Structures are given as structure tokens and as C-alpha cells.
Amino acid sequence: MLFSRLLLAGAFLAAGAFPALAAEPTMAPMPGMPMSTPAPTATASPESSPPSATPAPASGMDMSSVHYNANGVMSMHGMAGMHMEMSTMDPATMPSVTDVGTPMTREGSGTSWMPDADTAYAHMFGRGDDMEMTHGALWGRFVHTATPRGADALVAPGWLMYMRTHPTSAAAQVGLRAMVTPDPFSVGGQGYPLLFQSGEQWHDQPLHDAQHPHDFVSELSLTYSGRLQNAHSASLYVGYPGEPALGPPAYMHREIAYDLASAPIGHHWQDATHITFGVVTAGIASTKFKAEASAFTGREPNEARYNFDPVHLDSHSARLSWNPNAFVAAQASYGFISSPEALAPLLNVRRSSASVLYTRPLGFDASWTHALVWGRNDATDGERANAFLYETEYRRNGNAVFARFEQVQKSGMELVLAPPLAETTYYLGAYTVGVVHDLPHRSGKTVGGMGLSVTLNTKPAALNAAYGAGAPVSFDVFYRLRSAPLVGQRSSR
């Protein structure tokens, strides 16, 4: 099994992960567009703003259209043929795919908001009036979990996303998002080892101590949005699959996810609805607030990872998002999820969530990011459980250090333990630290990196019979490919 995973991971890595990640646009460069752009030179910024970086203007560029925003980032306005004011150098002036009234810098998973100051690791290009973007990542990972319930595995999880906007008028647009993953065949139906993880099933048995693979098509969504009066906008998002307005931006879309591939063990308390087969979300937003509501399918994806599951809009949620400035994104949300687990069809869950994300830019491809996330499940069988997460990453000069600390309540039944252990709820911990070093690469090209993470898991002594005595230690050695950062911006995916 390990040898076959090695061959599979090697094939993906030798192919350059996903070809679209390394490919350069075939169209002629537009003025100011980050195509094979030389590395920028850092410049000083006002004391009230974070340090930034600005590339030298392209030869022949009309500098009368060049402006600098509050962060010292260069942008261009009034380009010929554009129906809307768009900037290829500063995504803060470009519309989000999911809402024409908010900036591209806030683009998260589904319709969620990220901090404006996040770095965008992506390839961006244009086609007529349309904006197009691809981004993604792929890992070759050796995972070791040392307990009687642990395992070793060589896997290659990853994802690739395509986004496009098409203006329908000066105040409205259609947005398309499509996301795919090799997980079903590069990870396998049983998932990868992850102590204390739970949720979904394989061969009609509940998974435990493993993160399930994601569906091959992880998002396929359309959005129609338009500007309203008084700097407001309205949007309608339809996904099959997609993500409802519930929880924070999914872990795969947060900044740390480009270096830390493992899912949080509180995933099914916080953001597990990021792949839902059938979602309709309506929202209204201002420059700092967004209120939205969703109807969606409560059942989680089945173990057939290549198909499209049935649509049953039997669940609902609501979320309030708040971005008070360029560095912070906060949300609070609540949802009713009908029969999420196929193996417990009569069990419904009420999920509550709150989160705060903070990003402090430190220069080109340099930042310090933080995330605080709380999630709670109230099940109809009476079980109430909380999950708390803090994660952080400091990146500078091609190196990064990161950490994720979690405390989660899980029942013995959730962990697939036999009675009497199944009848108790336990406090579990996962404390991960890691480092990544980016390998030399050409500007604007796909970036490779080598890294290592170590996780200390904590548990009560009552679980020694299942997991062994003491605090288990796991580690993960990996090679990672990701998109390059967009030049001269401080933006989000």
C-alpha cells in the first residue's frame, strides 16, 4: 500500500501537481498584470499602514492611470474595454466572484469573508471583460501516528480551483467557481491517519482516527450579484456542490492551509459543510457587514466520491460577517442540519459557530496570520459538544513556521469505541507545530516547499486502553506545491 501511494504521489509531483498551476496565460499580458513579473522591491509605507511592496511599472505603461491605495499597493483604473473599474495589480479594486459589491481580497470559501490583507497565492488573467483566476496546492505526505489506533500512510491530498467573473452591466455580474481534488484516488476512501478525527464513513462503517477524502468535485457554483444604492450589494449563490452560510472560511481556504495540510479534528463542529450537494444562499452586504441565509442539503457527502449526491434542501443557516478593517474578518452563524450522518439518519444537529481571523502583512509574501474558531454541535440525542481552535503562521523570506492548537469534546460513540467507553464524552487535544522552506523558483511560477509538522495529542487516562498510555505524538513530512503569490498585492483567495 505504501509503495503504491509513493508511485501515485510521485506521478502527481512529477507532473507539476496540476498543470494549470504552473501554466502561464496564453494571452498577451495586459498592462500591469502579474505575468512573469520580476520580484518586487520593498518600499516604505506610512506608519499607519503595514509594509508593502510595489513592482516597477511595465514598459510603456501610462502612469497617469496608476494609483496607490492606503497600503501602498499599486493599482490601475480606466483600462480600455473594462465595463467596471478593475485593477490587475490590486485585487482590492476588483469585485469578488461571489459579490460585485465587495473586493476580491475578501474571497473565502463559499460566500465567507477573509481579511482584505491576506496574500493571494494564485494565477490571475483576463479574457475580454472577464477576470479569471486559478489557484491550488498539492502535497506528497508521509504521515505517522503512533498509537494502537494509529497508522502510517503516504498520500497526496490537494485541490485546484478555477474562478471567473463576467459583468452583465456596469453594476452587476455573474460569478463561477469550480474546485476539484485528487483525494479520492491519491488519498483513498479510508482517508489519511489523523488521531481523534471522526466523521463520515467508508464501506458503511464510521471513520475514526482518519480524515475522510473530499469529493472529486468539491465546488461547482454560480452567483449573480448587483450593486444597490448607498454602497450596498445583493447576491444569490447556488452550489451543487457548494458551501452554505455556516461557520468560518473552510480550513482549506485559510492562509495556513498552503502549508498545513491536515484537517482540524474539530472539522465537523466548525466547517464540515464546505462540500454540500445543494446550496442556495441569499445575502446583502455593505462595506463592512454582510447578512446572509442559506437553504441546503443536510446529509454529508456519501463515500462514492466521484458522483453528485441527491439534493434535499432540508436544512437552513444564517450568518453575520463583519470586516471592521483590512486586517480582521469575524463571523457568527447558526444552522439546523438535518440527518448529516448516513449511519445515524434520525439524528439532527444544531450548529453554532463564531470566528475571528487576523492578518498582518509584513511585505511581499510575508505576513503573520491568526485564526480563532469556536464551533458547537447540539444533537437531537442530547449530546452537546464544543470545539475550539487557534492557528497561526509567520511567513517571511520563503520560510514559514506555523501552529494549530485544538481542544475538542467528542463522545466515545463518535470515536467508534466499544461500551462502556462509548457512553462518555471526552476532552481531546491536538497541538501541532511545523516549519516549511520554499525551494528556489522563478517569479510567478508554482512554488515547491519542504516541511515537517509534529502533533502532540492529549486525552484522559480512561482512553489508555484504546490509544495507549501517555500523550501520543504524530509527525508529518511533506513536499508541497502551491501557486505563486500575486505580485504587488495584499489580497485573499
FENWOUR-V148112 format. One record per residue. PSI is psi as a letter, one per 40 degrees, with the letter a starting at -180 (999 if undefined). OMEGA is omega in degrees with one decimal (none if undefined). Layout:
psi=PSI omega=OMEGA
psi=PSI omega=OMEGA
This chain:
psi=d omega=-179.8
psi=d omega=-178.5
psi=d omega=179.3
psi=d omega=177.0
psi=d omega=179.1
psi=d omega=178.0
psi=d omega=-178.5
psi=d omega=179.1
psi=d omega=179.3
psi=d omega=178.7
psi=d omega=179.0
psi=d omega=-176.7
psi=d omega=178.7
psi=d omega=178.5
psi=e omega=-179.7
psi=f omega=-179.5
psi=b omega=175.0
psi=h omega=-176.9
psi=d omega=-177.6
psi=d omega=-178.9
psi=d omega=-176.2
psi=e omega=-175.3
psi=i omega=173.9
psi=i omega=177.9
psi=i omega=-178.2
psi=e omega=179.4
psi=i omega=176.6
psi=i omega=-177.7
psi=h omega=172.0
psi=i omega=-177.7
psi=h omega=175.6
psi=e omega=-177.4
psi=h omega=-174.0
psi=g omega=177.5
psi=h omega=-179.4
psi=f omega=-177.3
psi=h omega=177.0
psi=i omega=179.7
psi=h omega=-176.5
psi=i omega=176.4
psi=h omega=-177.0
psi=i omega=178.1
psi=i omega=179.3
psi=i omega=179.1
psi=i omega=-179.6
psi=i omega=-177.6
psi=d omega=-177.5
psi=e omega=-178.6
psi=i omega=178.1
psi=i omega=176.4
psi=i omega=-178.6
psi=a omega=-179.7
psi=i omega=-179.4
psi=h omega=178.5
psi=i omega=176.4
psi=i omega=-178.4
psi=i omega=177.9
psi=i omega=-178.7
psi=h omega=178.4
psi=e omega=-178.2
psi=h omega=176.2
psi=h omega=-174.3
psi=e omega=178.0
psi=e omega=-180.0
psi=e omega=-177.9
psi=h omega=178.3
psi=i omega=177.2
psi=h omega=-178.4
psi=a omega=-175.1
psi=d omega=178.5
psi=e omega=-179.7
psi=f omega=-177.7
psi=h omega=-176.5
psi=i omega=175.8
psi=i omega=178.6
psi=i omega=-179.1
psi=i omega=173.2
psi=f omega=179.1
psi=i omega=-177.0
psi=h omega=175.2
psi=e omega=-179.3
psi=h omega=177.4
psi=d omega=-179.7
psi=i omega=176.5
psi=h omega=-175.8
psi=i omega=179.3
psi=h omega=177.2
psi=e omega=178.9
psi=d omega=-176.6
psi=g omega=-179.7
psi=e omega=176.6
psi=d omega=178.3
psi=e omega=179.8
psi=i omega=-179.5
psi=i omega=171.8
psi=i omega=177.2
psi=d omega=-175.4
psi=e omega=-179.0
psi=h omega=-177.7
psi=e omega=-177.1
psi=e omega=178.3
psi=i omega=-172.4
psi=i omega=176.0
psi=d omega=-177.4
psi=e omega=-178.3
psi=e omega=-173.7
psi=h omega=174.7
psi=a omega=175.4
psi=i omega=-176.4
psi=b omega=177.7
psi=e omega=-177.5
psi=i omega=-179.8
psi=h omega=171.0
psi=i omega=172.0
psi=i omega=178.3
psi=d omega=-172.4
psi=e omega=179.3
psi=i omega=175.9
psi=h omega=176.8
psi=h omega=172.7
psi=g omega=-170.1
psi=i omega=169.2
psi=h omega=-176.2
psi=h omega=177.9
psi=i omega=-176.1
psi=i omega=177.6
psi=g omega=-173.3
psi=b omega=178.3
psi=e omega=-176.5
psi=i omega=169.1
psi=h omega=177.4
psi=i omega=-179.0
psi=i omega=170.4
psi=i omega=172.2
psi=i omega=-178.1
psi=a omega=-178.8
psi=i omega=176.6
psi=h omega=178.2
psi=i omega=160.7
psi=h omega=-170.2
psi=h omega=163.8
psi=h omega=-175.3
psi=h omega=178.0
psi=h omega=175.1
psi=h omega=-168.6
psi=g omega=170.8
psi=i omega=174.9
psi=d omega=178.1
psi=e omega=-178.5
psi=a omega=-179.5
psi=i omega=170.8
psi=i omega=-179.7
psi=i omega=171.2
psi=h omega=-172.5
psi=i omega=-178.9
psi=g omega=176.5
psi=i omega=179.0
psi=a omega=179.2
psi=i omega=176.2
psi=h omega=-177.8
psi=h omega=175.5
psi=h omega=-178.9
psi=i omega=-179.8
psi=i omega=173.1
psi=i omega=177.7
psi=h omega=179.5
psi=h omega=175.4
psi=e omega=175.4
psi=a omega=179.2
psi=e omega=-175.2
psi=e omega=-177.4
psi=i omega=-179.6
psi=i omega=169.9
psi=h omega=177.7
psi=i omega=178.8
psi=h omega=173.5
psi=h omega=176.8
psi=h omega=-177.8
psi=h omega=177.4
psi=i omega=180.0
psi=i omega=175.3
psi=e omega=-172.5
psi=d omega=-174.7
psi=d omega=180.0
psi=d omega=-179.6
psi=e omega=174.0
psi=d omega=179.8
psi=i omega=-175.4
psi=d omega=-179.6
psi=e omega=179.0
psi=a omega=177.7
psi=i omega=-176.7
psi=h omega=177.2
psi=h omega=-175.1
psi=h omega=177.6
psi=e omega=175.3
psi=i omega=179.8
psi=i omega=178.0
psi=h omega=-178.7
psi=a omega=-170.0
psi=i omega=175.7
psi=h omega=-175.4
psi=f omega=177.0
psi=f omega=174.8
psi=i omega=-179.3
psi=h omega=177.2
psi=i omega=173.2
psi=i omega=-179.8
psi=f omega=178.3
psi=i omega=175.1
psi=h omega=-178.5
psi=i omega=173.7
psi=i omega=175.2
psi=i omega=-177.9
psi=i omega=-179.2
psi=d omega=172.1
psi=h omega=-175.2
psi=d omega=172.8
psi=h omega=172.6
psi=h omega=-169.4
psi=i omega=173.7
psi=i omega=177.7
psi=h omega=169.4
psi=h omega=-178.2
psi=i omega=-179.3
psi=i omega=177.1
psi=i omega=174.8
psi=a omega=177.1
psi=i omega=176.1
psi=f omega=174.8
psi=f omega=176.3
psi=i omega=177.2
psi=i omega=177.8
psi=i omega=-177.6
psi=i omega=174.6
psi=h omega=-175.1
psi=h omega=177.6
psi=h omega=-177.9
psi=h omega=175.1
psi=g omega=-0.1
psi=i omega=177.6
psi=a omega=-177.2
psi=h omega=178.5
psi=i omega=178.3
psi=g omega=-177.2
psi=h omega=177.2
psi=i omega=179.6
psi=i omega=168.8
psi=h omega=-177.0
psi=i omega=-173.4
psi=d omega=-179.4
psi=e omega=-177.6
psi=e omega=177.7
psi=i omega=-171.8
psi=d omega=-176.4
psi=d omega=-173.5
psi=e omega=176.4
psi=e omega=179.8
psi=d omega=178.9
psi=h omega=-172.8
psi=d omega=-174.5
psi=i omega=174.8
psi=i omega=171.6
psi=i omega=176.9
psi=e omega=172.7
psi=e omega=-176.2
psi=d omega=-176.3
psi=e omega=170.8
psi=e omega=-169.6
psi=d omega=-169.8
psi=f omega=-176.0
psi=e omega=179.9
psi=e omega=-177.3
psi=e omega=171.5
psi=h omega=-176.3
psi=h omega=-176.1
psi=g omega=179.2
psi=h omega=-178.8
psi=h omega=169.6
psi=h omega=-178.1
psi=h omega=174.3
psi=h omega=-177.9
psi=i omega=173.1
psi=h omega=-172.6
psi=i omega=168.8
psi=a omega=-178.6
psi=d omega=-176.9
psi=d omega=-175.3
psi=i omega=171.3
psi=h omega=173.9
psi=h omega=-176.8
psi=i omega=179.5
psi=i omega=-176.2
psi=i omega=162.3
psi=h omega=-173.7
psi=i omega=177.0
psi=h omega=-177.6
psi=d omega=-176.0
psi=h omega=177.5
psi=i omega=-178.8
psi=i omega=178.0
psi=i omega=-173.3
psi=e omega=171.6
psi=g omega=-166.2
psi=e omega=-178.3
psi=e omega=-174.7
psi=a omega=175.4
psi=h omega=-174.1
psi=i omega=179.5
psi=i omega=179.1
psi=h omega=173.4
psi=h omega=-177.9
psi=g omega=-173.0
psi=e omega=-176.9
psi=i omega=-178.1
psi=i omega=-179.9
psi=i omega=175.4
psi=i omega=-177.5
psi=i omega=172.1
psi=h omega=179.7
psi=i omega=-177.5
psi=h omega=172.4
psi=g omega=-175.4
psi=d omega=178.2
psi=a omega=-175.2
psi=e omega=-171.3
psi=e omega=-171.1
psi=h omega=170.5
psi=h omega=-178.9
psi=i omega=177.2
psi=i omega=169.4
psi=h omega=-174.7
psi=i omega=-179.2
psi=i omega=179.3
psi=i omega=170.6
psi=h omega=-176.9
psi=h omega=-177.4
psi=h omega=171.5
psi=g omega=-176.8
psi=d omega=-175.6
psi=h omega=-179.8
psi=d omega=-178.4
psi=e omega=174.8
psi=g omega=-169.1
psi=d omega=-178.7
psi=e omega=-176.5
psi=h omega=174.9
psi=i omega=-176.0
psi=h omega=168.7
psi=h omega=-174.0
psi=h omega=174.0
psi=i omega=-176.8
psi=i omega=171.2
psi=i omega=-178.7
psi=i omega=172.8
psi=h omega=175.4
psi=h omega=-177.9
psi=h omega=177.7
psi=h omega=175.1
psi=h omega=177.0
psi=i omega=-179.9
psi=e omega=-177.6
psi=a omega=-178.9
psi=h omega=-178.4
psi=f omega=178.0
psi=h omega=-176.5
psi=i omega=171.3
psi=h omega=-175.0
psi=i omega=179.1
psi=i omega=173.7
psi=h omega=171.4
psi=h omega=-175.7
psi=h omega=172.3
psi=h omega=174.7
psi=i omega=-179.2
psi=h omega=174.5
psi=h omega=171.9
psi=h omega=-176.0
psi=i omega=-178.1
psi=e omega=174.7
psi=e omega=177.4
psi=e omega=-179.6
psi=h omega=176.4
psi=h omega=-174.9
psi=i omega=-178.9
psi=i omega=175.1
psi=h omega=-179.5
psi=h omega=-178.8
psi=h omega=166.3
psi=h omega=175.6
psi=i omega=-177.1
psi=i omega=175.2
psi=h omega=174.6
psi=h omega=-177.1
psi=h omega=175.8
psi=h omega=173.8
psi=f omega=175.6
psi=e omega=177.5
psi=i omega=178.8
psi=i omega=168.7
psi=i omega=-176.4
psi=i omega=178.9
psi=i omega=172.5
psi=h omega=-179.9
psi=h omega=-177.5
psi=i omega=167.9
psi=h omega=-174.3
psi=i omega=170.9
psi=h omega=177.2
psi=i omega=178.2
psi=i omega=174.8
psi=d omega=176.2
psi=d omega=177.7
psi=d omega=179.8
psi=e omega=178.7
psi=f omega=175.5
psi=i omega=179.5
psi=i omega=174.8
psi=i omega=4.8
psi=e omega=-177.5
psi=d omega=-177.0
psi=e omega=-172.4
psi=e omega=-175.3
psi=i omega=173.1
psi=h omega=-173.2
psi=i omega=172.0
psi=h omega=-175.8
psi=i omega=179.7
psi=i omega=173.8
psi=h omega=-174.4
psi=h omega=-172.2
psi=h omega=170.8
psi=i omega=-178.3
psi=i omega=178.8
psi=i omega=176.2
psi=i omega=174.1
psi=h omega=177.6
psi=h omega=179.4
psi=i omega=179.5
psi=i omega=-178.0
psi=i omega=176.2
psi=i omega=-179.6
psi=h omega=178.4
psi=e omega=-179.3
psi=i omega=177.9
psi=h omega=-173.6
psi=h omega=173.9
psi=i omega=178.8
psi=i omega=176.3
psi=i omega=-177.1
psi=i omega=-179.7
psi=h omega=172.0
psi=i omega=179.7
psi=h omega=-177.9
psi=h omega=172.2
psi=h omega=179.2
psi=h omega=177.5
psi=i omega=-176.6
psi=i omega=174.3
psi=i omega=-179.5
psi=d omega=-179.9
psi=d omega=-178.9
psi=e omega=-179.3
psi=d omega=-178.8
psi=d omega=-178.5
psi=d omega=-172.3
psi=e omega=-177.0
psi=i omega=-177.4
psi=i omega=175.1
psi=a omega=-178.7
psi=h omega=-178.2
psi=i omega=177.0
psi=h omega=176.2
psi=i omega=173.8
psi=i omega=-175.0
psi=h omega=175.1
psi=h omega=-171.4
psi=i omega=166.7
psi=h omega=-173.3
psi=h omega=170.7
psi=h omega=175.1
psi=i omega=175.6
psi=i omega=177.0
psi=i omega=175.2
psi=i omega=173.2
psi=h omega=-176.4
psi=h omega=171.0
psi=f omega=-179.8
psi=i omega=174.9
psi=g omega=-167.8
psi=i omega=-179.0
psi=i omega=174.2
psi=999 omega=none
